[in-house]
């Protein structure tokens, strides 16, 4: 993603922020570092070692507490009773977030962008882009599982990018753009793992998506840190630039019944196929150019 220096405007030149990072074993990858590097197809990005990461700070990102979702109007950091949280990363977080907030119905309570799966507490955008915090640009979703299934979110995640692209997505290269899905319980882990195996077989290429427990990052201040307020729902704000480098592969995730882990049938998708037929991610960054409002079925 190109560097954003102003709230709703992005300079056309890419600012080279990537500092040299240590070529050491990342802490808890879903694939070995060697495998990731082999699949990158060039480049010099490797995940910084925890001990070499920037120090960070105790102060949380200003402007987030009390902030309301620009489109949905809900509190960004609230998790109502009975709701669940999902956190994933699949390239530039602007378009990744927009695809989820547009889910039909009122099953999505809020979405937010930020920095996840790194080693520096409360990083800034510039620090995350340096490659020296270990974070990847991520999306946090608060959803009502009675209306939207975790599997619906998983399907969007897989189909909205190229999960085989190693340390980057499209023109965006570096560890801050790596694909990842981070689980909060055993059911989420089982569903992520099973869908990964199914989608990998469909694509016919090794998936490099990082899969890890949210608790793996407790010693680094937590899995998730909110991004700056101007990044939140950026694509819906006046003056935003519709940038996107996501690489949807045009392959639908196989039907849930074909890869559902035993005992998790209750996670069957809740979004109708009519939604996917009309609004699924397509090549050419269709999500970025779509209306901002949630889809009405």
MIDOSE-1310 file (N, C-alpha, C; in nm, 2 decimals, decimal comma, always signed):
residues 297
xxxx	+0,08/-0,12/+0,00/+0,00/+0,00/+0,00/+0,09/+0,12/+0,00; +0,05/+0,22/-0,07/+0,13/+0,34/-0,08/+0,12/+0,42/+0,05; +0,22/+0,49/+0,09/+0,23/+0,56/+0,22/+0,13/+0,67/+0,22; +0,05/+0,67/+0,33/-0,05/+0,77/+0,35/+0,00/+0,88/+0,45
xxxx	+0,03/+1,00/+0,40/+0,09/+1,10/+0,49/-0,02/+1,19/+0,54; -0,13/+1,21/+0,47/-0,24/+1,30/+0,50/-0,37/+1,22/+0,53; -0,46/+1,28/+0,60/-0,58/+1,20/+0,64/-0,65/+1,14/+0,53; -0,68/+1,21/+0,42/-0,76/+1,15/+0,32/-0,70/+1,16/+0,18
xxxx	-0,57/+1,19/+0,18/-0,50/+1,20/+0,05/-0,37/+1,12/+0,06; -0,33/+1,06/-0,05/-0,22/+0,97/-0,06/-0,12/+1,03/-0,17; +0,00/+1,05/-0,14/+0,10/+1,10/-0,24/+0,12/+0,99/-0,34; +0,14/+1,03/-0,47/+0,16/+0,93/-0,57/+0,29/+0,85/-0,56
xxxx	+0,39/+0,91/-0,50/+0,52/+0,84/-0,49/+0,52/+0,75/-0,37; +0,58/+0,63/-0,39/+0,59/+0,54/-0,28/+0,71/+0,58/-0,20; +0,69/+0,59/-0,07/+0,80/+0,62/+0,02/+0,86/+0,49/+0,07; +0,99/+0,48/+0,05/+1,06/+0,35/+0,08/+1,08/+0,35/+0,23
xxxx	+1,00/+0,28/+0,31/+1,01/+0,27/+0,45/+1,08/+0,15/+0,50; +1,10/+0,05/+0,42/+1,14/-0,08/+0,46/+1,29/-0,07/+0,50; +1,31/-0,09/+0,63/+1,45/-0,10/+0,68/+1,50/-0,24/+0,68; +1,63/-0,26/+0,69/+1,68/-0,40/+0,69/+1,62/-0,47/+0,81
xxxx	+1,59/-0,60/+0,79/+1,54/-0,68/+0,91/+1,62/-0,80/+0,92; +1,62/-0,86/+1,03/+1,70/-0,98/+1,06/+1,64/-1,10/+0,99; +1,73/-1,18/+0,93/+1,69/-1,30/+0,86/+1,69/-1,42/+0,96; +1,60/-1,41/+1,05/+1,59/-1,51/+1,16/+1,46/-1,58/+1,16
xxxx	+1,45/-1,69/+1,23/+1,32/-1,77/+1,23/+1,21/-1,69/+1,30; +1,10/-1,67/+1,23/+0,98/-1,60/+1,29/+0,93/-1,69/+1,40; +0,86/-1,63/+1,49/+0,82/-1,70/+1,62/+0,73/-1,81/+1,60; +0,61/-1,79/+1,54/+0,51/-1,90/+1,53/+0,44/-1,89/+1,39
xxxx	+0,52/-1,92/+1,29/+0,45/-1,92/+1,16/+0,37/-2,04/+1,13; +0,27/-2,03/+1,04/+0,20/-2,15/+1,00/+0,28/-2,24/+0,90; +0,38/-2,18/+0,83/+0,47/-2,25/+0,75/+0,61/-2,21/+0,79; +0,71/-2,29/+0,77/+0,84/-2,26/+0,81/+0,89/-2,14/+0,73
xxxx	+0,99/-2,06/+0,79/+1,04/-1,94/+0,72/+1,10/-1,98/+0,59; +1,17/-2,10/+0,59/+1,23/-2,14/+0,46/+1,13/-2,16/+0,35; +1,02/-2,22/+0,39/+0,91/-2,24/+0,29/+0,86/-2,10/+0,24; +0,84/-2,01/+0,33/+0,79/-1,88/+0,29/+0,88/-1,81/+0,20
xxxx	+1,01/-1,81/+0,23/+1,11/-1,74/+0,15/+1,12/-1,81/+0,01; +1,11/-1,94/+0,00/+1,12/-2,01/-0,12/+1,00/-1,97/-0,21; +0,89/-1,94/-0,15/+0,77/-1,91/-0,23/+0,75/-1,76/-0,26; +0,84/-1,68/-0,21/+0,82/-1,54/-0,23/+0,85/-1,49/-0,37
xxxx	+0,94/-1,57/-0,44/+0,97/-1,53/-0,57/+1,06/-1,41/-0,58; +1,15/-1,39/-0,49/+1,24/-1,28/-0,49/+1,21/-1,18/-0,37; +1,29/-1,07/-0,37/+1,27/-0,98/-0,26/+1,36/-1,01/-0,14; +1,36/-0,92/-0,04/+1,46/-0,94/+0,07/+1,39/-0,93/+0,20
xxxx	+1,25/-0,95/+0,21/+1,18/-0,93/+0,33/+1,18/-1,06/+0,41; +1,21/-1,05/+0,53/+1,20/-1,16/+0,63/+1,15/-1,10/+0,76; +1,08/-1,18/+0,83/+1,01/-1,13/+0,96/+1,12/-1,10/+1,06; +1,11/-0,98/+1,12/+1,20/-0,93/+1,22/+1,19/-1,03/+1,34
xxxx	+1,31/-1,05/+1,41/+1,31/-1,13/+1,53/+1,25/-1,05/+1,64; +1,18/-1,11/+1,74/+1,12/-1,03/+1,85/+1,22/-0,94/+1,92; +1,34/-0,99/+1,94/+1,44/-0,92/+2,02/+1,49/-0,80/+1,94; +1,47/-0,80/+1,81/+1,52/-0,69/+1,73/+1,41/-0,59/+1,69
xxxx	+1,29/-0,61/+1,74/+1,18/-0,53/+1,70/+1,19/-0,39/+1,77; +1,12/-0,29/+1,72/+1,12/-0,16/+1,78/+1,05/-0,17/+1,92; +1,09/-0,08/+2,01/+1,04/-0,09/+2,15/+0,89/-0,06/+2,16; +0,84/+0,04/+2,09/+0,70/+0,07/+2,10/+0,67/+0,16/+2,22
xxxx	+0,55/+0,15/+2,27/+0,51/+0,25/+2,37/+0,39/+0,19/+2,45; +0,36/+0,25/+2,57/+0,25/+0,21/+2,65/+0,12/+0,28/+2,60; +0,13/+0,39/+2,54/+0,01/+0,47/+2,50/-0,06/+0,41/+2,38; -0,19/+0,39/+2,40/-0,27/+0,34/+2,29/-0,29/+0,45/+2,18
xxxx	-0,33/+0,40/+2,06/-0,35/+0,49/+1,95/-0,45/+0,60/+1,99; -0,41/+0,73/+1,98/-0,51/+0,83/+2,01/-0,62/+0,84/+1,91; -0,74/+0,88/+1,96/-0,85/+0,90/+1,87/-0,94/+0,78/+1,84; -0,90/+0,67/+1,90/-0,98/+0,54/+1,88/-1,09/+0,52/+1,98
xxxx	-1,06/+0,56/+2,11/-1,16/+0,54/+2,22/-1,28/+0,63/+2,19; -1,39/+0,57/+2,18/-1,51/+0,64/+2,16/-1,54/+0,67/+2,01; -1,45/+0,63/+1,92/-1,47/+0,65/+1,78/-1,58/+0,56/+1,73; -1,66/+0,61/+1,64/-1,77/+0,54/+1,58/-1,74/+0,50/+1,43
xxxx	-1,77/+0,38/+1,39/-1,75/+0,34/+1,26/-1,81/+0,44/+1,16; -1,74/+0,48/+1,06/-1,78/+0,58/+0,97/-1,90/+0,55/+0,88; -1,92/+0,42/+0,86/-2,03/+0,37/+0,78/-2,14/+0,31/+0,87; -2,11/+0,23/+0,96/-2,21/+0,16/+1,04/-2,25/+0,24/+1,16
xxxx	-2,17/+0,33/+1,21/-2,21/+0,42/+1,32/-2,19/+0,35/+1,46; -2,14/+0,23/+1,46/-2,12/+0,16/+1,59/-1,98/+0,20/+1,65; -1,97/+0,17/+1,78/-1,85/+0,19/+1,85/-1,74/+0,09/+1,80; -1,63/+0,15/+1,76/-1,53/+0,07/+1,70/-1,47/-0,05/+1,78
xxxx	-1,45/-0,02/+1,91/-1,39/-0,12/+2,00/-1,48/-0,20/+2,09; -1,61/-0,18/+2,07/-1,71/-0,25/+2,16/-1,74/-0,39/+2,11; -1,75/-0,48/+2,20/-1,79/-0,62/+2,16/-1,92/-0,65/+2,24; -2,04/-0,64/+2,19/-2,16/-0,66/+2,26/-2,17/-0,81/+2,31
xxxx	-2,25/-0,83/+2,41/-2,27/-0,96/+2,46/-2,32/-1,06/+2,35; -2,26/-1,18/+2,35/-2,30/-1,28/+2,25/-2,23/-1,26/+2,12; -2,15/-1,16/+2,10/-2,08/-1,14/+1,97/-1,94/-1,20/+1,98; -1,88/-1,22/+1,86/-1,75/-1,28/+1,85/-1,66/-1,18/+1,77
xxxx	-1,53/-1,21/+1,78/-1,42/-1,13/+1,71/-1,34/-1,22/+1,62; -1,31/-1,17/+1,50/-1,22/-1,24/+1,41/-1,12/-1,14/+1,37; -0,99/-1,19/+1,35/-0,88/-1,10/+1,31/-0,81/-1,17/+1,20; -0,79/-1,10/+1,09/-0,72/-1,16/+0,97/-0,64/-1,05/+0,90
xxxx	-0,55/-1,09/+0,81/-0,47/-1,00/+0,73/-0,46/-1,06/+0,59; -0,49/-0,98/+0,49/-0,48/-1,03/+0,35/-0,45/-0,92/+0,26; -0,34/-0,84/+0,29/-0,30/-0,74/+0,21/-0,34/-0,60/+0,26; -0,34/-0,50/+0,17/-0,38/-0,37/+0,21/-0,51/-0,37/+0,29
xxxx	-0,51/-0,31/+0,41/-0,62/-0,33/+0,50/-0,74/-0,24/+0,46; -0,73/-0,14/+0,37/-0,84/-0,06/+0,33/-0,95/-0,15/+0,26; -0,91/-0,22/+0,16/-1,01/-0,30/+0,09/-1,05/-0,42/+0,16; -0,96/-0,48/+0,24/-1,00/-0,59/+0,32/-1,11/-0,56/+0,42
xxxx	-1,10/-0,44/+0,48/-1,21/-0,40/+0,58/-1,34/-0,37/+0,51; -1,33/-0,30/+0,39/-1,46/-0,27/+0,33/-1,54/-0,39/+0,28; -1,47/-0,49/+0,24/-1,54/-0,61/+0,19/-1,63/-0,67/+0,30; -1,58/-0,67/+0,43/-1,65/-0,73/+0,54/-1,76/-0,63/+0,59
xxxx	-1,74/-0,50/+0,60/-1,85/-0,42/+0,65/-1,97/-0,41/+0,55; -1,95/-0,46/+0,43/-2,06/-0,45/+0,33/-2,14/-0,58/+0,34; -2,11/-0,68/+0,42/-2,19/-0,80/+0,43/-2,34/-0,76/+0,46; -2,43/-0,82/+0,40/-2,57/-0,79/+0,41/-2,63/-0,82/+0,55
xxxx	-2,74/-0,75/+0,58/-2,80/-0,77/+0,71/-2,72/-0,69/+0,82; -2,75/-0,72/+0,94/-2,68/-0,65/+1,05/-2,60/-0,74/+1,13; -2,54/-0,84/+1,07/-2,46/-0,93/+1,14/-2,32/-0,88/+1,17; -2,27/-0,78/+1,10/-2,14/-0,72/+1,12/-2,16/-0,60/+1,21
xxxx	-2,12/-0,60/+1,33/-2,13/-0,49/+1,42/-2,03/-0,38/+1,40; -1,91/-0,42/+1,37/-1,81/-0,32/+1,34/-1,69/-0,39/+1,27; -1,61/-0,30/+1,20/-1,48/-0,35/+1,15/-1,38/-0,24/+1,18; -1,26/-0,28/+1,19/-1,15/-0,18/+1,21/-1,02/-0,23/+1,15
xxxx	-0,93/-0,14/+1,11/-0,80/-0,17/+1,06/-0,70/-0,14/+1,17; -0,59/-0,22/+1,16/-0,48/-0,20/+1,25/-0,36/-0,29/+1,22; -0,28/-0,32/+1,32/-0,16/-0,39/+1,31/-0,16/-0,51/+1,40; -0,14/-0,63/+1,34/-0,15/-0,75/+1,42/-0,03/-0,84/+1,40
xxxx	-0,02/-0,93/+1,50/+0,08/-1,04/+1,49/+0,22/-0,99/+1,48; +0,25/-0,89/+1,57/+0,39/-0,84/+1,57/+0,44/-0,83/+1,71; +0,55/-0,76/+1,73/+0,62/-0,77/+1,86/+0,64/-0,63/+1,92; +0,59/-0,52/+1,86/+0,60/-0,39/+1,91/+0,47/-0,33/+1,97
xxxx	+0,46/-0,30/+2,09/+0,33/-0,25/+2,15/+0,30/-0,12/+2,09; +0,17/-0,10/+2,05/+0,11/+0,02/+2,00/+0,20/+0,09/+1,89; +0,22/+0,02/+1,78/+0,30/+0,08/+1,67/+0,22/+0,19/+1,60; +0,30/+0,27/+1,53/+0,24/+0,37/+1,44/+0,24/+0,31/+1,30
xxxx	+0,17/+0,37/+1,21/+0,17/+0,32/+1,07/+0,31/+0,32/+1,01; +0,39/+0,43/+1,04/+0,52/+0,44/+0,98/+0,61/+0,33/+1,04; +0,59/+0,30/+1,17/+0,67/+0,19/+1,23/+0,64/+0,05/+1,17; +0,51/+0,03/+1,15/+0,47/-0,10/+1,10/+0,52/-0,11/+0,95
xxxx	+0,52/-0,01/+0,88/+0,57/-0,01/+0,74/+0,72/-0,03/+0,73; +0,79/+0,00/+0,84/+0,93/-0,01/+0,83/+0,97/-0,16/+0,83; +0,88/-0,25/+0,87/+0,91/-0,39/+0,88/+0,98/-0,42/+1,01; +1,00/-0,33/+1,10/+1,07/-0,35/+1,22/+0,98/-0,37/+1,34
xxxx	+0,85/-0,39/+1,32/+0,76/-0,43/+1,43/+0,71/-0,57/+1,43; +0,72/-0,63/+1,31/+0,67/-0,76/+1,29/+0,52/-0,77/+1,26; +0,45/-0,66/+1,26/+0,31/-0,66/+1,23/+0,27/-0,67/+1,09; +0,15/-0,72/+1,06/+0,10/-0,72/+0,93/-0,03/-0,63/+0,93
xxxx	-0,06/-0,57/+0,82/-0,19/-0,49/+0,82/-0,31/-0,58/+0,83; -0,39/-0,56/+0,93/-0,50/-0,65/+0,96/-0,63/-0,58/+0,97; -0,73/-0,67/+0,99/-0,87/-0,63/+1,00/-0,93/-0,70/+1,12; -1,00/-0,62/+1,21/-1,07/-0,68/+1,32/-1,22/-0,67/+1,30
xxxx	-1,29/-0,78/+1,31/-1,43/-0,79/+1,28/-1,50/-0,83/+1,41; -1,60/-0,75/+1,44/-1,70/-0,79/+1,55/-1,83/-0,83/+1,49; -1,87/-0,95/+1,51/-1,99/-1,00/+1,44/-2,08/-1,08/+1,53; -2,21/-1,09/+1,49/-2,31/-1,16/+1,56/-2,31/-1,30/+1,50
xxxx	-2,27/-1,41/+1,57/-2,26/-1,54/+1,51/-2,40/-1,60/+1,48; -2,51/-1,54/+1,53/-2,64/-1,58/+1,50/-2,68/-1,54/+1,36; -2,61/-1,44/+1,31/-2,65/-1,38/+1,18/-2,54/-1,40/+1,07; -2,41/-1,40/+1,11/-2,30/-1,42/+1,02/-2,21/-1,53/+1,08
xxxx	-2,18/-1,63/+1,00/-2,10/-1,74/+1,05/-1,95/-1,70/+1,03; -1,87/-1,76/+1,12/-1,72/-1,74/+1,10/-1,68/-1,79/+0,97; -1,75/-1,89/+0,92/-1,72/-1,95/+0,78/-1,74/-1,85/+0,67; -1,84/-1,76/+0,69/-1,87/-1,66/+0,59/-1,75/-1,56/+0,58
xxxx	-1,69/-1,53/+0,70/-1,58/-1,44/+0,70/-1,46/-1,51/+0,65; -1,44/-1,64/+0,68/-1,33/-1,72/+0,62/-1,34/-1,72/+0,47; -1,46/-1,74/+0,42/-1,47/-1,75/+0,27/-1,42/-1,62/+0,21; -1,47/-1,51/+0,26/-1,43/-1,38/+0,21/-1,28/-1,36/+0,21
xxxx	-1,22/-1,40/+0,33/-1,08/-1,39/+0,35/-1,00/-1,46/+0,23; -1,03/-1,59/+0,21/-0,96/-1,67/+0,11/-0,98/-1,61/-0,03; -1,10/-1,58/-0,06/-1,13/-1,54/-0,20/-1,09/-1,40/-0,24; -1,06/-1,32/-0,14/-1,03/-1,18/-0,16/-0,89/-1,15/-0,19
xxxx	-0,80/-1,25/-0,19/-0,66/-1,22/-0,21/-0,59/-1,35/-0,26; -0,46/-1,34/-0,28/-0,38/-1,46/-0,32/-0,31/-1,50/-0,19; -0,35/-1,61/-0,13/-0,29/-1,66/-0,01/-0,16/-1,74/-0,03; -0,11/-1,74/-0,15/+0,01/-1,81/-0,19/+0,13/-1,72/-0,21
xxxx	+0,11/-1,59/-0,18/+0,21/-1,49/-0,23/+0,32/-1,46/-0,13; +0,33/-1,53/-0,02/+0,44/-1,51/+0,07/+0,43/-1,37/+0,14; +0,55/-1,30/+0,14/+0,55/-1,17/+0,21/+0,51/-1,06/+0,13; +0,38/-1,05/+0,10/+0,33/-0,94/+0,02/+0,20/-0,98/-0,05
xxxx	+0,14/-0,88/-0,12/+0,02/-0,90/-0,19/+0,02/-0,80/-0,31; +0,03/-0,86/-0,43/+0,04/-0,77/-0,55/+0,16/-0,68/-0,55; +0,14/-0,55/-0,57/+0,25/-0,46/-0,57/+0,30/-0,42/-0,43; +0,23/-0,46/-0,32/+0,27/-0,43/-0,19/+0,36/-0,55/-0,14
xxxx	+0,48/-0,52/-0,12/+0,58/-0,63/-0,07/+0,63/-0,59/+0,06; +0,65/-0,69/+0,14/+0,71/-0,68/+0,28/+0,63/-0,76/+0,38; +0,68/-0,78/+0,49/+0,62/-0,86/+0,60/+0,49/-0,80/+0,65; +0,47/-0,66/+0,63/+0,35/-0,59/+0,68/+0,23/-0,62/+0,59
xxxx	+0,25/-0,70/+0,48/+0,14/-0,73/+0,39/+0,12/-0,89/+0,38; +0,18/-0,96/+0,47/+0,17/-1,10/+0,47/+0,03/-1,15/+0,50; -0,02/-1,26/+0,45/-0,15/-1,31/+0,48/-0,15/-1,39/+0,61; -0,25/-1,37/+0,69/-0,26/-1,43/+0,82/-0,40/-1,44/+0,87
xxxx	-0,43/-1,54/+0,95/-0,56/-1,55/+1,02/-0,52/-1,60/+1,16; -0,58/-1,53/+1,26/-0,54/-1,55/+1,40/-0,66/-1,59/+1,48; -0,65/-1,71/+1,55/-0,77/-1,77/+1,61/-0,78/-1,74/+1,76; -0,90/-1,73/+1,81/-0,93/-1,71/+1,95/-0,98/-1,83/+2,03
xxxx	-1,01/-1,94/+1,96/-1,06/-2,06/+2,03/-1,03/-2,18/+1,93; -1,06/-2,30/+1,99/-1,03/-2,42/+1,92/-1,11/-2,44/+1,79; -1,24/-2,39/+1,80/-1,32/-2,40/+1,68/-1,27/-2,32/+1,56; -1,23/-2,19/+1,59/-1,18/-2,11/+1,49/-1,05/-2,17/+1,43
xxxx	-0,97/-2,23/+1,51/-0,85/-2,29/+1,46/-0,88/-2,41/+1,37; -0,97/-2,49/+1,41/-1,01/-2,61/+1,33/-1,07/-2,57/+1,19; -1,15/-2,46/+1,19/-1,21/-2,41/+1,07/-1,11/-2,35/+0,98; -1,02/-2,27/+1,03/-0,91/-2,21/+0,95/-0,83/-2,32/+0,89
xxxx	-0,78/-2,41/+0,97/-0,70/-2,52/+0,92/-0,77/-2,60/+0,81; -0,89/-2,64/+0,83/-0,96/-2,72/+0,73/-0,99/-2,65/+0,60; -1,03/-2,52/+0,61/-1,05/-2,44/+0,49/-0,92/-2,41/+0,42; -0,81/-2,39/+0,49/-0,68/-2,38/+0,43/-0,65/-2,50/+0,34
xxxx	-0,66/-2,61/+0,40/-0,63/-2,74/+0,33/-0,71/-2,75/+0,21; -0,84/-2,72/+0,22/-0,93/-2,73/+0,10/-0,90/-2,63/-0,01; -0,87/-2,51/+0,03/-0,84/-2,40/-0,07/-0,71/-2,43/-0,13; -0,61/-2,48/-0,06/-0,48/-2,51/-0,11/-0,49/-2,61/-0,22
xxxx	-0,57/-2,71/-0,20/-0,60/-2,82/-0,30/-0,66/-2,76/-0,42; -0,75/-2,67/-0,40/-0,82/-2,60/-0,52/-0,73/-2,52/-0,60; -0,64/-2,44/-0,53/-0,55/-2,35/-0,60/-0,44/-2,43/-0,67; -0,40/-2,54/-0,61/-0,29/-2,62/-0,67/-0,15/-2,56/-0,64
xxxx	-0,14/-2,48/-0,54/-0,02/-2,42/-0,50/-0,01/-2,41/-0,35; +0,11/-2,41/-0,29/+0,12/-2,41/-0,14/+0,07/-2,27/-0,09; -0,02/-2,27/+0,01/-0,06/-2,15/+0,08/+0,04/-2,11/+0,18; +0,07/-1,98/+0,19/+0,17/-1,93/+0,28/+0,11/-1,85/+0,40
xxxx	-0,02/-1,86/+0,41/-0,09/-1,78/+0,51/-0,04/-1,83/+0,65; -0,02/-1,73/+0,73/+0,03/-1,75/+0,87/-0,10/-1,78/+0,96; -0,09/-1,89/+1,03/-0,20/-1,92/+1,12/-0,15/-1,93/+1,27; -0,20/-1,85/+1,36/-0,15/-1,85/+1,50/-0,26/-1,82/+1,59
xxxx	-0,23/-1,85/+1,72/-0,33/-1,82/+1,83/-0,31/-1,67/+1,87; -0,42/-1,61/+1,90/-0,41/-1,47/+1,95/-0,32/-1,46/+2,07; -0,33/-1,57/+2,16/-0,26/-1,57/+2,28/-0,11/-1,58/+2,26; -0,06/-1,62/+2,14/+0,08/-1,62/+2,12/+0,15/-1,49/+2,13
xxxx	+0,07/-1,38/+2,12/+0,12/-1,25/+2,12/+0,10/-1,17/+2,25; +0,05/-1,24/+2,35/+0,02/-1,17/+2,48/+0,15/-1,11/+2,53; +0,26/-1,18/+2,52/+0,39/-1,13/+2,58/+0,44/-1,00/+2,50; +0,38/-0,97/+2,39/+0,42/-0,85/+2,31/+0,31/-0,74/+2,32
xxxx	+0,22/-0,75/+2,42/+0,12/-0,65/+2,43/-0,01/-0,69/+2,37; -0,02/-0,80/+2,30/-0,14/-0,85/+2,24/-0,13/-0,87/+2,09; -0,23/-0,94/+2,04/-0,23/-0,96/+1,90/-0,26/-0,84/+1,82; -0,35/-0,75/+1,87/-0,41/-0,64/+1,79/-0,38/-0,51/+1,84
xxxx	-0,35/-0,41/+1,75/-0,34/-0,27/+1,79/-0,41/-0,19/+1,68; -0,50/-0,10/+1,72/-0,57/-0,02/+1,62/-0,48/+0,07/+1,54; -0,51/+0,09/+1,41/-0,45/+0,19/+1,33/-0,50/+0,33/+1,36; -0,43/+0,42/+1,30/-0,47/+0,56/+1,31/-0,61/+0,59/+1,27
xxxx	-0,68/+0,69/+1,33/-0,82/+0,71/+1,30/-0,84/+0,74/+1,15; -0,75/+0,80/+1,08/-0,77/+0,84/+0,94/-0,77/+0,71/+0,85; -0,71/+0,60/+0,90/-0,71/+0,47/+0,82/-0,85/+0,40/+0,84; -0,92/+0,43/+0,95/-1,04/+0,35/+0,97/-1,15/+0,39/+0,87
xxxx	-1,20/+0,28/+0,80/-1,30/+0,30/+0,69/-1,25/+0,40/+0,59; -1,13/+0,40/+0,56/-1,07/+0,50/+0,47/-1,14/+0,52/+0,34; -1,17/+0,40/+0,28/-1,23/+0,41/+0,14/-1,37/+0,47/+0,14; -1,43/+0,49/+0,25/-1,57/+0,55/+0,26/-1,56/+0,70/+0,28
xxxx	-1,44/+0,75/+0,31/-1,43/+0,89/+0,35/-1,40/+0,98/+0,23; -1,46/+1,10/+0,24/-1,44/+1,20/+0,12/-1,29/+1,22/+0,09; -1,26/+1,22/-0,04/-1,12/+1,24/-0,08/-1,03/+1,12/-0,08; -1,08/+1,01/-0,04/-1,00/+0,89/-0,04/-0,96/+0,84/-0,18
xxxx	-0,85/+0,78/-0,19/-0,81/+0,73/-0,32/-0,83/+0,58/-0,33; -0,90/+0,53/-0,43/-0,94/+0,39/-0,43/-0,82/+0,30/-0,47; -0,72/+0,29/-0,38/-0,60/+0,21/-0,40/-0,63/+0,06/-0,36; -0,57/-0,03/-0,44/-0,59/-0,17/-0,40/-0,48/-0,25/-0,48
xxxx	-0,42/-0,35/-0,41/-0,33/-0,44/-0,48/-0,37/-0,58/-0,45; -0,49/-0,61/-0,40/-0,53/-0,74/-0,37/-0,53/-0,82/-0,50; -0,51/-0,95/-0,49/-0,51/-1,04/-0,60/-0,60/-1,16/-0,59; -0,73/-1,13/-0,59/-0,83/-1,24/-0,59/-0,80/-1,34/-0,70
xxxx	-0,81/-1,47/-0,67/-0,77/-1,57/-0,77/-0,89/-1,62/-0,85; -1,01/-1,57/-0,82/-1,13/-1,61/-0,90/-1,17/-1,76/-0,87; -1,13/-1,81/-0,76/-1,16/-1,95/-0,72/-1,25/-1,95/-0,60; -1,37/-2,00/-0,61/-1,46/-2,01/-0,49/-1,42/-2,11/-0,40
xxxx	-1,42/-2,08/-0,27/-1,39/-2,19/-0,17/-1,49/-2,30/-0,18; -1,45/-2,42/-0,17/-1,53/-2,54/-0,19/-1,65/-2,54/-0,09; -1,76/-2,60/-0,12/-1,87/-2,60/-0,03/-1,83/-2,65/+0,11; -1,89/-2,58/+0,21/-1,86/-2,61/+0,35/-1,87/-2,76/+0,39
xxxx	-1,97/-2,82/+0,33/-1,99/-2,96/+0,37/-1,88/-3,05/+0,32; -1,80/-3,01/+0,23/-1,69/-3,09/+0,17/-1,56/-3,09/+0,26; -1,55/-2,98/+0,35/-1,43/-2,97/+0,43/-1,46/-2,95/+0,58; -1,59/-2,95/+0,62/-1,62/-2,92/+0,76/-1,56/-3,02/+0,85
xxxx	-1,49/-2,97/+0,96/-1,44/-3,06/+1,06/-1,55/-3,13/+1,13; -1,53/-3,25/+1,17/-1,64/-3,32/+1,24/-1,68/-3,25/+1,37; -1,81/-3,24/+1,39/-1,87/-3,17/+1,51/-1,89/-3,02/+1,49; -1,84/-2,96/+1,38/-1,86/-2,82/+1,37/-1,96/-2,78/+1,26
xxxx	-2,05/-2,87/+1,24/-2,16/-2,84/+1,14/-2,24/-2,72/+1,17; -2,24/-2,68/+1,29/-2,32/-2,56/+1,33/-2,27/-2,43/+1,28; -2,14/-2,43/+1,22/-2,08/-2,32/+1,16/-2,11/-2,30/+1,02; -2,21/-2,37/+0,97/-2,25/-2,36/+0,83/-2,27/-2,22/+0,79
xxxx	-2,24/-2,18/+0,66/-2,25/-2,04/+0,62/-2,40/-1,99/+0,64; -2,41/-1,86/+0,67/-2,54/-1,80/+0,68/-2,57/-1,70/+0,57; -2,47/-1,65/+0,50/-2,50/-1,57/+0,39/-2,55/-1,65/+0,27; -2,65/-1,60/+0,19/-2,70/-1,67/+0,08/-2,61/-1,67/-0,04
xxxx	-2,62/-1,78/-0,12/-2,53/-1,79/-0,24/-2,56/-1,67/-0,33; -2,68/-1,61/-0,33/-2,71/-1,50/-0,41/-2,62/-1,38/-0,38; -2,58/-1,37/-0,25/-2,49/-1,26/-0,22/-2,35/-1,29/-0,29; -2,30/-1,41/-0,28/-2,17/-1,44/-0,34/-2,18/-1,43/-0,49
xxxx	-2,28/-1,47/-0,55/-2,30/-1,46/-0,69/-2,28/-1,32/-0,74; -2,34/-1,22/-0,66/-2,34/-1,08/-0,71/-2,23/-1,00/-0,65; -2,17/-1,04/-0,54/-2,08/-0,95/-0,47/-1,95/-1,01/-0,42; -1,92/-1,13/-0,46/-1,79/-1,19/-0,42/-1,68/-1,12/-0,48
xxxx	-1,56/-1,13/-0,41/-1,44/-1,06/-0,46/-1,41/-1,11/-0,61; -1,37/-1,02/-0,69/-1,33/-1,05/-0,83/-1,20/-0,98/-0,86; -1,13/-1,03/-0,96/-1,01/-0,97/-1,01/-1,04/-0,83/-1,05; -0,94/-0,74/-1,02/-0,95/-0,60/-1,06/-1,00/-0,52/-0,94
xxxx	-0,99/-0,57/-0,82/-1,03/-0,49/-0,70/-1,17/-0,44/-0,71; -1,26/-0,53/-0,73/-1,40/-0,49/-0,74/-1,45/-0,43/-0,61; -1,40/-0,47/-0,50/-1,45/-0,43/-0,37/-1,43/-0,28/-0,35; -1,31/-0,23/-0,39/-1,27/-0,09/-0,37/-1,37/+0,00/-0,44
xxxx	-1,41/-0,04/-0,56/-1,50/+0,04/-0,64/-1,65/+0,02/-0,61; -1,68/-0,07/-0,52/-1,82/-0,09/-0,49/-1,88/+0,02/-0,40; -2,01/+0,03/-0,39/-2,07/+0,13/-0,30/-2,02/+0,10/-0,15; -2,03/+0,20/-0,07/-1,98/+0,19/+0,07/-2,08/+0,13/+0,16
xxxx	-2,21/+0,14/+0,13/-2,31/+0,09/+0,22/-2,32/-0,06/+0,21; -2,36/-0,12/+0,32/-2,38/-0,27/+0,32/-2,48/-0,31/+0,22; -2,46/-0,43/+0,16/-2,54/-0,49/+0,06/-2,68/-0,51/+0,11; -2,78/-0,48/+0,03/-2,92/-0,51/+0,07/-2,96/-0,63/-0,02
x	-3,00/-0,73/+0,04/-3,05/-0,85/-0,04/-3,20/-0,85/-0,05
